[in-house]
């Protein structure tokens, strides 16, 4: 999934060829359906003489990915150029203007994290909110402590995770747009199985619907390939509360 305006994408599985021009890659984890396109992505950028891509990943997979890329360079007999960085969970990464992102730990079978695209803006402190405009203008000339810097979560991408990624993170719950995994939607693959494999079941989203109250648009992603498109759409309509269904889109690739 890509955000062209910010020149970044989340994960790089099959189909990476369509996204070679995007210079910034945010990897959620190392499973192949999320990372297998990495060597091709880097190789093609080098072939096209594009600047080295900035690639972010969970710190635990920094060394393994570096090894893989060294081997691919050996196979291709060409030194690939890229900037692979282990993520710092305490850091705000600047993008452009007042936009940036933070990484948020997720809960999966392997080391993983999601990402939150954030807009930084200045807001008037509570003690000055009732003042008329001319008074605020006067105070701005006299002091520099009228405003504080707020972080507004614009887009969050979960990657693969259990439901706690939402329940335990205010940034996620208050995101305007949330791409949230929903691997299983039926009783044949119950919640216990989803959790055992580090995924989220639709039952958990339904039973925790209130956690999504502040999300303006919810995109459900990563449905198991065993489900047909029609089944997914029908099940979401039947199971989700009406108010949440109106805000929800099934992100289907086929």
Order of alpha helices (4+ residues) and beta strands (2+ residues): beta-beta-beta-alpha-alpha-beta-alpha-beta-beta-beta-beta-alpha-beta-alpha-alpha-beta-alpha-alpha-beta-alpha-alpha-beta
